[in-house]
Structure formats: C-alpha cells, structure tokens
Amino acid sequence: MYQTTIKKAVELVGIGLHKGIPVRLRLEPLESNSGIVFYRSDIDVAIPLIPQNVVDTKMATVIGKNGTVISTIEHLLSAVYAYGIDNLKVIVDADEVPVMDGSSASYCMLLDEAGIAELDKPKKVMKIKKEVIVQEGEKYVKLSPSPDLNYRFTIKFPHPVINKQEYALHLTKENYKNEIARARTFGFLHEVQYLRSKGLALGGSLENAIVLDDKKILNPEGLRFPDEFVRHKILDAIGDMSLIGMNFVGNYEAMAGSHDLNHKLTLELLKSPENYEVVELVGEKTQELEKAYA
C-alpha cells in the first residue's frame, strides 16, 4: 500500500460554529511525506497537524502557531482519517472549520468528489505495541495492541434521552460512512445560552447540532440513530487521534472520553518509542496490517 492524497482540489463554504460567519474551506493535494497541513489564507500562516500545535481542547480541538488558531478541526479530520488520507492541505479563510450539519457527512461527500490518489512512497502506520492509558477519576481513554483498528466508547449522562450508551466500531471506510459519519454533535440548551453570553456558539442551531433541554430533544426531526450521541463521540475520537500523524493499528477504548483526554493520550503514546512501532506497508509481513486499511 502506498501513501495517498486527493486527486483534485475541492472546496465548500459553511458557517463557523462559534463566530457564525461563512468560512470557505478548500482541500488540495500534497506530495508524499507532507502529512496534513492547515493553512489560514486570510493571514498566510501554515499550521502542521502535530500534537505540539494543539492549543485548546475545552470545546473542540484547536491548533495554533504564534497566536494564529484554527478551531473545530475534528469533524473534518475524522473523515480524512477514515478515508486513510495521508497528505492533504486544508485551507480556511477564518479561524475555524465550517461546522456543516454537525456531523462529518458533508466532508465524506467532499472527499468522494475529490477522489483518492495513490502516491509514490509506502504508507506508514503506527502499530500499538503496549497499552497506553490516560485516566481522570472514572473517565479514561486508552490504546492497546490489536491486528485491527477498533473503537469502543461508553458515555453516561444524567439525562433521560441519553443515559448510558455504548458503541463499538470496526473502522473501515464503509463502516465509518454507514455507522458514524452522519452522527451529529450535541449540546444542552443551558450550555448554548451560556456560550452565547460569552460570544461563542453564535453559529450553533438546530441545523447543525442536537440540542436538549432538561427532558427532551428540541430538534423536530429527532435523531438519526437511537444512539447518535455515542456514535458522535467515536466520530470525534477518530478525528482527535489523527494528531498522531498517521493511521494507527490497535484498539481505542474510552469511558466518558473528551477532546482533552484524547489529546493527552496522543502525547502519552508518543512519549516513549516502547509504546509503538512505525511500519511501512510493504512486503508479506504487513499483509495483516493492510487489511485494516483495505
């Protein structure tokens, strides 16, 4: 298997979640070993996608460099990661990625339009060699060795619509598109009101998020899946784990995980070479690993 990028440049315009203004996003191909690079076209600043460039994880995953930031990158990256794309330039003309409908379905359609191009260098993946865990109270996120790529997530909310939900995903491109991509972000009405009082979530609406009051969902169309909440948490986790810098092979498991815990997990993983092995997908010995990205 070889590294990939997109066949042609594609773009869309959508509303930014926090400022509520239109944002133009453009995806362009990059050569082998370039990785994922974000670029602010309005101020001519490039920000490579590496854990060291994460500057905030409270409401979303935010990367930055020298005071320049790009927020809410995880939904786009989730789709890019699920499609196995190694090299990509992401251009935005504002400080956040468009939220679209609160899921990654629009980005899957954009990537389908762009097409996938194979490059000239072998694909690299990170094979998890030993368990790595980050825990805070009863919340935790962890990675463990596996010949496949699996995500398992559990959430618990004291809300009658959510309660406890669990979901397990064997990650392939098709499984992602069918089971995860359409799951929307969610929030509670009192949180939205507070954020708006702080000048945030100005672009948030029932068009791009599931909103709940104390007892029910406010969206008239209801849910896309009965367990849409936990499915979206997996969507977020896939995007957050792209900060490793390449696809990985192993099990991801979370109990009440978050952007912050996911970021800490990537740092903990990369702290020691004993935790992982970078493998080029060439030759017979990597056939099992290739199945994870077939």
Backbone bond lengths (Angstrom), bond angles and torsions (degrees), N, CA, C in turn:
res aa  C-N    CA-C-N  psi(-1)  N-CA   C-N-CA  omega(-1)  CA-C   N-CA-C  phi
1 M - - - 1.455 - - 1.524 109.83 -
2 Y 1.322 114.63 142.54 1.456 120.25 -178.94 1.523 110.98 -113.06
3 Q 1.333 114.87 160.96 1.455 119.66 176.20 1.526 110.31 -61.45
4 T 1.326 115.38 157.31 1.460 119.75 -176.54 1.526 111.23 -130.01
5 T 1.320 114.32 160.31 1.455 123.49 168.01 1.522 106.12 -143.85
6 I 1.327 118.30 -164.56 1.468 119.86 176.30 1.526 109.17 -98.75
7 K 1.337 116.33 155.12 1.469 121.56 -176.79 1.521 112.18 -73.53
8 K 1.332 116.50 -34.57 1.467 119.13 -176.81 1.523 109.45 -148.55
9 A 1.317 115.59 159.90 1.461 120.84 177.86 1.534 109.74 -71.77
10 V 1.336 115.53 142.96 1.469 121.91 177.54 1.527 107.73 -139.51
11 E 1.337 116.35 157.30 1.460 118.11 178.62 1.521 111.17 -150.97
12 L 1.312 114.58 163.19 1.462 122.21 175.42 1.522 108.38 -151.34
13 V 1.315 115.40 167.31 1.462 121.88 175.55 1.524 107.73 -125.79
14 G 1.318 116.64 133.42 1.458 121.34 178.79 1.523 109.81 -149.32
15 I 1.309 115.12 172.68 1.462 121.20 -178.43 1.528 110.20 -85.21
16 G 1.321 116.38 138.40 1.455 121.07 172.83 1.517 109.98 -78.53
17 L 1.324 117.09 136.88 1.467 121.33 -174.12 1.529 112.29 -60.98
18 H 1.312 117.67 -44.55 1.465 118.90 -170.29 1.525 113.50 -87.72
19 K 1.328 118.43 -41.50 1.462 118.80 -178.00 1.526 113.02 -92.60
20 G 1.333 116.39 -16.97 1.460 119.28 176.25 1.513 114.24 72.14
21 I 1.351 117.05 20.22 1.463 120.10 179.57 1.527 109.89 -109.72
22 P 1.354 117.64 154.93 1.466 120.25 178.57 1.531 111.59 -63.83
23 V 1.334 115.73 138.11 1.457 122.45 177.79 1.525 108.21 -125.77
24 R 1.327 116.35 129.75 1.467 120.80 174.75 1.521 108.72 -91.90
25 L 1.315 116.35 126.35 1.464 122.16 178.37 1.517 108.97 -118.06
26 R 1.306 115.94 133.49 1.467 121.43 179.88 1.530 108.76 -131.92
27 L 1.315 117.06 134.14 1.453 122.92 176.51 1.523 108.79 -108.92
28 E 1.340 116.15 132.01 1.459 120.70 -179.68 1.528 110.25 -129.02
29 P 1.342 117.70 149.85 1.470 120.51 178.21 1.522 111.65 -67.14
30 L 1.341 115.60 152.80 1.464 122.07 171.76 1.528 109.10 -133.75
31 E 1.329 115.94 159.56 1.459 121.92 -179.68 1.533 111.61 -75.16
32 S 1.334 116.44 170.04 1.462 122.79 177.52 1.528 111.10 -54.59
33 N 1.329 114.92 146.71 1.473 123.55 176.23 1.526 113.65 63.85
34 S 1.339 117.29 19.14 1.464 120.65 176.56 1.515 111.61 -87.96
35 G 1.336 116.91 -28.26 1.456 121.02 -176.29 1.521 111.63 74.12
36 I 1.324 115.57 -164.22 1.460 121.79 177.79 1.528 107.61 -98.87
37 V 1.317 116.81 124.93 1.463 121.63 -178.54 1.529 109.10 -125.39
38 F 1.325 116.67 125.86 1.462 121.91 174.32 1.525 108.93 -92.53
39 Y 1.335 115.57 147.90 1.471 120.02 -177.49 1.521 109.56 -141.56
40 R 1.326 116.14 125.31 1.465 122.63 174.87 1.526 108.53 -88.73
41 S 1.318 117.47 102.42 1.464 120.88 -176.39 1.520 112.41 -70.76
42 D 1.348 116.58 -22.47 1.470 118.98 -178.88 1.526 112.69 -74.19
43 I 1.332 117.26 -23.13 1.470 119.05 -179.24 1.529 112.56 -133.04
44 D 1.342 117.19 10.56 1.465 122.19 172.40 1.531 112.90 57.99
45 V 1.344 115.65 53.57 1.465 121.03 177.57 1.528 109.22 -129.02
46 A 1.345 116.58 129.11 1.465 122.55 176.12 1.524 109.63 -100.93
47 I 1.343 115.99 138.96 1.469 121.63 179.65 1.528 108.22 -130.06
48 P 1.334 118.62 103.82 1.466 120.54 177.21 1.534 111.12 -63.56
49 L 1.315 115.42 147.45 1.462 120.69 -179.65 1.532 109.45 -83.36
50 I 1.322 116.19 91.62 1.471 122.07 176.41 1.529 107.78 -138.24
51 P 1.343 117.62 152.47 1.471 120.04 -177.07 1.523 113.47 -55.93
52 Q 1.337 117.40 -32.63 1.458 120.76 -177.61 1.534 112.32 -66.05
53 N 1.338 117.16 -18.50 1.464 120.51 -179.57 1.526 113.02 -93.57
54 V 1.334 118.01 3.51 1.470 120.31 174.25 1.525 108.61 -75.34
55 V 1.328 116.71 124.95 1.472 120.29 -176.20 1.531 112.65 -116.05
56 D 1.341 118.14 -12.15 1.469 120.07 179.83 1.527 108.46 -158.99
57 T 1.338 116.05 142.64 1.473 120.71 178.77 1.521 111.24 -138.52
58 K 1.327 117.79 17.90 1.480 119.11 -175.25 1.532 111.67 -70.10
59 M 1.325 117.39 -56.36 1.466 121.67 -176.46 1.526 112.38 -103.44
60 A 1.323 115.61 -22.78 1.469 122.42 -177.05 1.521 106.48 -162.78
61 T 1.321 116.78 177.00 1.456 119.83 173.40 1.524 107.96 -90.88
62 V 1.336 115.04 122.95 1.465 122.24 -175.15 1.523 108.52 -122.29
63 I 1.335 116.52 127.84 1.463 120.27 174.59 1.525 108.92 -107.65
64 G 1.344 115.79 156.42 1.449 118.55 -178.66 1.509 112.26 -163.08
65 K 1.334 114.65 164.68 1.465 121.24 177.38 1.520 108.44 -154.59
66 N 1.319 116.27 124.95 1.468 121.93 177.74 1.531 112.76 52.92
67 G 1.331 115.69 40.85 1.457 120.27 177.04 1.512 115.67 88.42
68 T 1.328 118.06 -10.14 1.464 122.55 177.05 1.520 109.18 -92.15
69 V 1.325 118.28 129.47 1.465 120.83 -176.51 1.529 111.36 -126.22
70 I 1.331 114.20 158.12 1.472 122.68 169.10 1.518 106.45 -135.19
71 S 1.329 115.85 122.14 1.463 122.15 -171.96 1.527 111.66 -105.68
72 T 1.343 114.55 161.58 1.471 123.79 172.47 1.524 110.96 56.56
73 I 1.332 114.96 53.30 1.467 121.22 -177.04 1.527 112.50 -89.42
74 E 1.354 117.09 -11.95 1.464 119.75 -165.49 1.528 114.22 -70.25
75 H 1.330 120.00 -31.88 1.469 120.40 -178.15 1.526 110.75 -69.65
76 L 1.323 116.44 -44.44 1.469 120.08 175.80 1.519 110.46 -61.96
77 L 1.333 117.04 -48.04 1.465 120.42 -177.91 1.517 111.81 -63.27
78 S 1.316 116.96 -32.86 1.460 120.55 178.06 1.531 110.43 -58.40
79 A 1.328 116.34 -45.54 1.467 120.09 178.70 1.530 110.78 -67.70
80 V 1.333 116.82 -44.14 1.466 120.87 179.63 1.529 110.73 -58.26
81 Y 1.323 116.16 -42.79 1.470 122.47 -179.14 1.527 110.75 -67.11
82 A 1.340 116.44 -43.70 1.468 120.45 -179.62 1.524 111.49 -65.06
83 Y 1.318 117.00 -29.21 1.467 121.70 177.87 1.528 111.81 -83.06
84 G 1.333 116.86 -3.44 1.468 120.63 177.12 1.514 114.32 70.33
85 I 1.338 117.03 26.59 1.465 120.62 -177.86 1.532 109.48 -82.47
86 D 1.327 115.85 127.44 1.465 121.33 -173.98 1.526 113.32 -95.82
87 N 1.327 116.86 -32.01 1.465 121.48 -171.81 1.519 109.39 -132.69
88 L 1.350 116.07 125.48 1.459 119.33 -174.25 1.519 109.64 -163.15
89 K 1.340 116.09 140.23 1.459 121.40 172.01 1.522 107.86 -104.97
90 V 1.328 115.90 125.03 1.460 122.71 -178.72 1.528 107.54 -111.37
91 I 1.322 116.74 113.07 1.460 121.81 -175.04 1.530 109.54 -109.17
92 V 1.328 117.01 126.79 1.467 121.75 175.15 1.533 108.22 -130.79
93 D 1.338 115.64 151.85 1.464 119.46 -179.06 1.530 111.98 -106.77
94 A 1.342 115.77 24.80 1.464 121.47 177.94 1.524 107.65 -155.70
95 D 1.349 116.54 -173.96 1.471 119.08 -172.98 1.523 113.53 -94.60
96 E 1.333 118.53 17.10 1.467 120.30 173.97 1.519 110.55 -151.58
97 V 1.330 114.65 157.44 1.467 122.34 177.15 1.532 107.90 -84.88
98 P 1.329 118.96 140.17 1.473 119.82 179.80 1.528 112.08 -55.70
99 V 1.314 116.42 140.51 1.471 120.39 -177.74 1.522 112.14 -82.38
100 M 1.342 117.34 -19.75 1.473 123.16 -177.92 1.532 109.91 53.72
101 D 1.339 119.62 -125.55 1.478 119.10 -179.42 1.524 112.63 -97.29
102 G 1.347 117.04 14.06 1.461 120.93 179.40 1.513 114.00 88.76
103 S 1.342 116.31 -1.69 1.469 121.36 176.48 1.529 107.60 -117.70
104 S 1.331 116.70 -166.86 1.469 119.56 175.54 1.518 111.76 -110.76
105 A 1.334 117.92 11.24 1.465 121.34 -176.68 1.526 111.87 -60.57
106 S 1.337 117.16 -40.07 1.473 120.08 179.48 1.514 111.09 -63.57
107 Y 1.324 116.68 -35.28 1.455 119.84 179.88 1.526 111.31 -73.64
108 C 1.310 117.52 -32.51 1.470 120.08 173.29 1.528 110.18 -62.39
109 M 1.326 116.61 -43.32 1.468 120.42 178.51 1.530 110.76 -63.73
110 L 1.332 116.66 -39.13 1.457 120.61 178.82 1.524 111.02 -64.69
111 L 1.328 116.97 -41.53 1.465 120.91 178.73 1.527 111.18 -69.21
112 D 1.330 116.83 -35.14 1.468 119.94 175.27 1.527 110.22 -62.94
113 E 1.321 115.85 -39.10 1.468 120.41 178.04 1.527 110.94 -66.29
114 A 1.337 116.19 -39.65 1.470 120.72 -178.43 1.518 112.21 -70.07
115 G 1.323 117.00 -35.53 1.460 121.48 -175.27 1.522 111.51 77.52
116 I 1.325 116.60 160.45 1.461 122.37 -178.08 1.527 109.32 -109.38
117 A 1.333 116.02 129.77 1.463 121.39 179.36 1.525 109.32 -112.97
118 E 1.335 115.80 135.48 1.462 120.59 176.84 1.522 109.43 -86.90
119 L 1.328 115.64 138.36 1.459 121.05 -178.57 1.528 110.98 -102.64
120 D 1.342 117.32 -166.51 1.463 121.13 -169.30 1.528 114.45 -101.15
121 K 1.340 118.22 -3.05 1.466 120.23 -178.07 1.533 109.67 -112.61
122 P 1.362 117.34 149.05 1.470 119.91 -179.74 1.530 111.86 -61.51
123 K 1.319 115.71 144.77 1.462 121.20 176.93 1.520 109.22 -70.47
124 K 1.335 116.23 139.10 1.460 121.43 176.77 1.527 108.60 -109.02
125 V 1.322 116.19 136.51 1.466 120.88 173.37 1.523 108.43 -130.51
126 M 1.307 114.78 156.88 1.464 120.52 179.32 1.526 108.52 -101.26
127 K 1.293 116.14 116.62 1.461 121.82 178.42 1.530 108.23 -91.66
128 I 1.339 116.42 120.14 1.468 120.84 179.98 1.530 108.61 -73.10
129 K 1.335 116.67 124.38 1.473 121.14 -174.72 1.519 113.29 -100.28
130 K 1.341 117.45 -28.22 1.469 119.46 179.66 1.519 108.88 -147.90
131 E 1.340 115.45 161.15 1.461 119.48 -176.77 1.527 110.80 -67.06
132 V 1.323 114.22 134.78 1.470 122.35 175.44 1.520 106.99 -127.19
133 I 1.320 117.28 127.46 1.465 120.57 -175.51 1.527 110.24 -135.72
134 V 1.326 115.61 143.48 1.463 122.84 170.89 1.521 106.40 -124.14
135 Q 1.316 116.23 124.69 1.469 120.93 -173.95 1.518 110.65 -130.73
136 E 1.329 116.07 137.82 1.462 123.06 173.72 1.519 107.67 -135.96
137 G 1.322 116.33 102.57 1.465 120.01 -173.63 1.511 109.49 66.21
138 E 1.330 117.05 -131.30 1.474 119.26 178.28 1.526 112.08 -88.70
139 K 1.330 117.14 -3.53 1.462 121.06 176.66 1.529 109.46 -84.14
140 Y 1.335 116.67 138.75 1.457 119.00 175.59 1.528 110.53 -155.79
141 V 1.321 114.92 158.50 1.461 123.02 168.36 1.522 106.47 -134.68
142 K 1.326 116.40 141.78 1.464 117.85 -179.34 1.521 111.68 -150.44
143 L 1.317 114.25 155.57 1.461 123.36 173.52 1.515 108.17 -118.44
144 S 1.330 116.46 143.91 1.462 120.68 177.87 1.523 109.39 -145.62
145 P 1.343 117.60 158.01 1.467 120.66 -177.16 1.519 112.67 -64.03
146 S 1.331 116.07 144.75 1.462 123.06 176.08 1.525 107.79 -166.53
147 P 1.339 118.23 149.61 1.464 119.65 175.93 1.528 112.45 -76.10
148 D 1.338 117.27 -9.67 1.456 122.49 -178.06 1.522 109.70 -117.99
149 L 1.322 115.40 -173.86 1.452 121.37 176.49 1.521 108.11 -122.08
150 N 1.330 116.14 109.93 1.460 121.57 -174.84 1.521 110.81 -129.95
151 Y 1.323 115.23 144.19 1.464 122.10 175.40 1.524 108.52 -122.03
152 R 1.325 116.04 131.13 1.464 121.21 175.11 1.526 108.21 -131.17
153 F 1.338 116.07 126.95 1.458 119.80 -174.03 1.520 109.73 -133.30
154 T 1.326 116.97 140.04 1.459 123.21 174.95 1.521 108.40 -126.92
155 I 1.331 116.55 133.52 1.470 120.52 174.51 1.520 109.27 -126.03
156 K 1.323 115.59 152.78 1.472 121.89 174.71 1.528 108.09 -138.10
157 F 1.318 116.81 119.49 1.464 121.59 176.02 1.527 108.41 -128.00
158 P 1.319 118.32 136.50 1.468 120.58 177.19 1.530 110.59 -77.28
159 H 1.318 114.76 63.17 1.469 121.15 -178.79 1.525 107.94 -138.06
160 P 1.330 118.61 134.84 1.470 120.26 -173.40 1.524 114.39 -61.68
161 V 1.327 118.12 -25.59 1.467 119.94 -179.51 1.525 111.61 -82.34
162 I 1.331 117.66 -29.75 1.469 120.48 -175.02 1.523 111.70 -99.03
163 N 1.348 117.30 -60.63 1.471 122.12 -175.72 1.531 110.02 54.33
164 K 1.334 116.46 -130.64 1.465 120.75 178.62 1.523 109.34 -105.81
165 Q 1.320 115.97 130.08 1.469 121.27 177.49 1.520 109.18 -133.25
166 E 1.327 115.20 142.34 1.466 121.83 176.34 1.511 108.83 -130.64
167 Y 1.331 115.58 146.22 1.467 119.01 175.56 1.522 108.89 -150.00
168 A 1.320 115.58 142.78 1.461 121.83 177.19 1.525 108.22 -124.85
169 L 1.316 115.84 133.53 1.464 122.17 -178.40 1.513 109.95 -127.23
170 H 1.326 116.13 127.35 1.463 121.14 166.10 1.523 105.51 -89.07
171 L 1.332 117.12 110.52 1.463 120.43 -168.90 1.521 112.27 -78.34
172 T 1.321 114.36 111.88 1.458 123.49 162.78 1.522 105.45 -132.70
173 K 1.317 116.42 165.29 1.460 120.06 -179.06 1.528 111.06 -57.76
174 E 1.327 117.01 -44.42 1.471 120.04 -177.70 1.526 111.63 -69.25
175 N 1.328 117.08 -42.44 1.467 119.53 177.18 1.522 110.77 -60.04
176 Y 1.316 115.41 -40.68 1.463 120.00 179.37 1.530 110.69 -61.95
177 K 1.326 116.56 -48.86 1.474 120.02 -177.68 1.525 111.13 -63.07
178 N 1.322 116.94 -37.79 1.467 120.81 -175.88 1.527 113.41 -81.14
179 E 1.339 117.27 -34.95 1.464 120.31 -169.31 1.529 114.79 -108.61
180 I 1.327 117.66 -23.59 1.466 120.30 -168.48 1.530 113.64 -121.61
181 A 1.316 117.96 -43.03 1.471 121.94 -166.93 1.529 113.62 -56.14
182 R 1.330 118.59 -33.17 1.468 121.25 -174.92 1.534 112.98 -86.26
183 A 1.322 117.82 -3.92 1.474 120.70 -177.79 1.530 110.11 -75.04
184 R 1.328 116.23 124.85 1.466 121.44 -173.67 1.528 112.89 -92.19
185 T 1.317 114.49 155.92 1.454 120.87 172.65 1.524 109.49 -64.87
186 F 1.317 117.15 159.62 1.466 119.48 -177.31 1.519 110.24 -142.29
187 G 1.328 114.75 157.63 1.449 120.37 178.95 1.514 110.55 -159.98
188 F 1.317 115.18 168.58 1.459 121.02 -176.91 1.527 109.64 -104.30
189 L 1.321 115.71 143.74 1.459 121.81 -173.22 1.531 111.88 -54.33
190 H 1.331 116.76 -42.67 1.468 119.01 -178.82 1.525 111.36 -65.04
191 E 1.354 117.10 -31.39 1.459 120.39 176.95 1.524 110.78 -69.62
192 V 1.340 115.53 -42.22 1.469 120.18 179.65 1.525 110.16 -60.94
193 Q 1.328 116.27 -43.73 1.469 119.98 -179.90 1.522 111.26 -62.76
194 Y 1.331 117.07 -40.59 1.458 121.11 178.91 1.532 110.61 -65.62
195 L 1.351 116.44 -45.93 1.466 120.34 -178.67 1.521 110.98 -60.78
196 R 1.329 116.17 -41.29 1.474 118.51 -179.55 1.518 111.34 -65.88
197 S 1.326 116.31 -31.60 1.465 119.03 177.52 1.523 110.99 -66.39
198 K 1.357 116.00 -20.06 1.466 121.79 178.78 1.534 111.47 -99.91
199 G 1.333 116.55 8.49 1.462 120.17 179.97 1.506 114.30 79.28
200 L 1.355 117.20 19.78 1.469 122.57 179.32 1.526 109.89 -115.20
201 A 1.340 115.83 168.10 1.472 122.48 178.36 1.528 112.01 57.48
202 L 1.341 116.89 27.71 1.461 120.11 -178.07 1.525 111.70 -69.15
203 G 1.336 116.75 -22.12 1.461 120.55 177.85 1.515 113.28 -95.97
204 G 1.328 117.19 -0.76 1.461 121.02 -178.37 1.517 111.45 -74.51
205 S 1.325 116.25 139.65 1.470 121.07 179.08 1.519 108.93 -159.06
206 L 1.321 115.95 177.79 1.466 120.15 175.73 1.524 111.77 -68.77
207 E 1.345 116.55 -8.88 1.470 121.09 177.32 1.528 111.88 -81.20
208 N 1.344 117.19 -19.08 1.463 118.39 -175.58 1.526 114.05 -135.61
209 A 1.321 117.27 18.44 1.465 120.78 176.51 1.519 109.72 -163.25
210 I 1.326 115.56 152.67 1.461 120.42 167.70 1.526 106.26 -84.94
211 V 1.323 116.87 125.34 1.460 120.81 -179.67 1.531 108.85 -116.63
212 L 1.339 115.42 133.28 1.460 121.06 -178.71 1.517 110.38 -120.54
213 D 1.337 116.47 140.40 1.458 119.42 166.40 1.529 107.35 -92.81
214 D 1.295 119.06 -158.88 1.469 120.17 -175.20 1.527 113.40 -68.42
215 K 1.321 117.55 -19.23 1.470 119.19 -172.29 1.524 114.66 -127.24
216 K 1.312 118.41 -25.38 1.473 119.24 -169.48 1.524 111.80 -147.75
217 I 1.356 114.45 172.41 1.460 122.73 173.04 1.522 108.41 -85.11
218 L 1.323 116.95 136.39 1.454 120.99 -178.89 1.527 112.95 -89.98
219 N 1.335 117.51 -16.58 1.472 120.40 179.65 1.519 110.42 -67.55
220 P 1.331 118.81 122.89 1.468 120.40 -176.84 1.522 113.81 -62.96
221 E 1.340 117.84 -28.28 1.471 120.15 -177.92 1.522 112.74 -81.63
222 G 1.343 118.03 -8.78 1.459 120.73 179.96 1.521 112.48 76.10
223 L 1.328 115.26 -156.70 1.463 121.73 -174.95 1.523 111.81 -94.93
224 R 1.320 115.51 153.37 1.466 121.59 174.36 1.527 111.69 -83.67
225 F 1.322 116.58 -28.62 1.471 123.86 174.55 1.524 106.63 -137.51
226 P 1.320 119.11 148.28 1.469 119.81 176.47 1.531 112.38 -58.53
227 D 1.336 116.60 -30.69 1.470 122.02 -179.47 1.532 110.66 -114.04
228 E 1.318 115.68 40.48 1.468 120.77 -176.84 1.523 112.29 -58.33
229 F 1.333 116.97 -31.13 1.465 121.17 -176.77 1.526 111.98 -62.57
230 V 1.318 117.37 -49.83 1.461 119.81 -177.87 1.528 110.39 -73.40
231 R 1.321 117.17 -31.01 1.468 119.16 176.37 1.529 110.28 -62.92
232 H 1.337 116.52 -38.89 1.460 118.22 178.39 1.527 110.81 -66.97
233 K 1.311 117.76 -33.74 1.465 120.00 177.17 1.535 110.93 -61.69
234 I 1.342 116.16 -36.18 1.468 119.40 175.54 1.521 109.74 -67.87
235 L 1.338 117.23 -41.57 1.466 121.36 176.22 1.525 110.43 -54.21
236 D 1.331 116.16 -48.58 1.467 121.07 178.49 1.530 111.62 -60.41
237 A 1.321 115.82 -44.93 1.472 120.15 -176.54 1.525 111.15 -62.42
238 I 1.319 117.11 -40.25 1.468 120.70 178.94 1.525 109.63 -61.56
239 G 1.340 116.26 -42.95 1.459 119.60 177.33 1.519 112.51 -65.02
240 D 1.320 116.71 -43.21 1.465 120.48 -179.43 1.533 111.88 -63.79
241 M 1.328 116.81 -37.59 1.462 119.05 -177.40 1.528 112.38 -73.07
242 S 1.331 118.05 -11.90 1.461 120.01 176.50 1.524 111.41 -65.49
243 L 1.338 117.31 -16.01 1.465 120.79 178.00 1.525 112.15 -64.24
244 I 1.336 117.21 -15.33 1.471 120.64 175.46 1.532 109.79 -58.29
245 G 1.327 116.36 -30.96 1.461 120.22 178.35 1.514 114.33 105.18
246 M 1.310 117.12 -3.93 1.465 122.12 176.70 1.517 107.72 -165.25
247 N 1.335 115.95 164.88 1.456 118.45 173.96 1.527 109.60 -65.64
248 F 1.329 115.83 151.16 1.460 119.27 176.80 1.515 110.00 -120.96
249 V 1.323 115.26 162.58 1.463 121.99 174.78 1.518 107.18 -119.86
250 G 1.333 116.33 119.20 1.457 121.57 -177.63 1.510 110.15 162.81
251 N 1.312 116.46 -177.25 1.464 122.22 177.61 1.523 110.23 -100.73
252 Y 1.336 115.65 133.73 1.463 121.94 170.95 1.526 106.86 -109.97
253 E 1.320 116.22 132.44 1.470 120.42 179.34 1.527 108.94 -136.27
254 A 1.329 116.55 139.40 1.459 119.62 -178.96 1.522 111.02 -141.28
255 M 1.309 114.71 143.18 1.460 123.25 168.45 1.523 106.09 -119.64
256 A 1.335 116.18 110.64 1.475 121.29 -179.24 1.524 111.62 53.95
257 G 1.340 116.34 41.87 1.458 121.33 179.97 1.519 111.82 -68.13
258 S 1.346 115.78 169.32 1.459 121.36 -176.40 1.521 108.70 -151.56
259 H 1.342 116.12 170.04 1.466 119.69 174.56 1.524 110.48 -56.75
260 D 1.317 116.05 -40.82 1.465 120.33 -177.72 1.528 111.41 -64.54
261 L 1.330 117.12 -47.01 1.466 119.75 179.48 1.524 110.96 -65.65
262 N 1.337 117.00 -38.27 1.468 119.52 178.22 1.525 111.20 -61.94
263 H 1.327 116.32 -41.74 1.467 119.72 178.14 1.528 110.60 -62.80
264 K 1.327 116.13 -44.02 1.468 119.85 178.40 1.524 111.40 -63.24
265 L 1.329 116.75 -32.49 1.468 120.69 178.21 1.531 110.85 -67.56
266 T 1.334 117.52 -42.00 1.470 119.14 178.15 1.530 110.43 -62.49
267 L 1.326 116.95 -40.33 1.470 120.07 178.77 1.526 111.41 -65.58
268 E 1.335 116.14 -42.13 1.470 121.01 179.91 1.527 110.55 -64.51
269 L 1.326 116.66 -41.38 1.462 121.25 178.61 1.523 110.81 -60.36
270 L 1.332 116.38 -48.40 1.461 121.02 -173.84 1.530 112.95 -77.56
271 K 1.324 117.09 -8.29 1.466 121.93 -177.27 1.528 111.83 -63.77
272 S 1.338 116.96 -34.10 1.466 120.19 -175.93 1.528 111.12 -133.22
273 P 1.344 117.35 129.21 1.469 121.12 176.29 1.530 113.01 -62.42
274 E 1.349 117.18 -14.92 1.463 119.73 177.66 1.525 111.44 -69.71
275 N 1.326 117.06 -18.23 1.467 120.68 -176.33 1.523 113.49 -80.44
276 Y 1.324 117.37 -19.78 1.456 118.96 -171.17 1.526 110.84 -153.30
277 E 1.323 114.28 167.48 1.464 121.81 174.15 1.521 107.48 -138.44
278 V 1.323 117.14 129.00 1.463 121.19 176.27 1.528 107.87 -87.28
279 V 1.323 115.76 122.70 1.457 121.75 -173.69 1.528 109.46 -119.60
280 E 1.330 116.80 133.11 1.465 120.53 171.69 1.518 108.50 -87.90
281 L 1.321 116.20 132.60 1.466 120.24 -175.16 1.525 110.46 -83.04
282 V 1.328 114.93 74.09 1.466 121.50 175.26 1.520 108.13 -136.68
283 G 1.328 116.39 147.51 1.454 120.36 175.82 1.518 113.04 83.38
284 E 1.332 115.35 169.63 1.454 122.04 -173.98 1.528 112.98 -65.48
285 K 1.333 116.80 -32.88 1.465 119.27 -173.57 1.525 112.52 -65.84
286 T 1.327 118.34 -16.12 1.465 120.25 -177.81 1.528 112.72 -104.47
287 Q 1.322 117.44 10.29 1.475 119.06 -178.08 1.529 112.49 -60.60
288 E 1.329 116.72 -37.40 1.463 119.57 178.72 1.523 110.90 -64.74
289 L 1.329 116.12 -41.41 1.463 119.59 179.18 1.529 111.15 -66.09
290 E 1.316 116.00 -36.02 1.469 119.78 -179.02 1.533 111.46 -60.68
291 K 1.328 116.68 -31.03 1.458 119.86 -178.85 1.530 111.93 -60.01
292 A 1.339 116.32 -30.33 1.461 120.31 -179.71 1.519 111.33 -65.82
293 Y 1.334 116.59 -22.38 1.471 119.81 -177.68 1.515 112.04 -123.48
294 A 1.321 116.66 24.11 1.463 120.03 177.89 1.528 109.95 -67.84
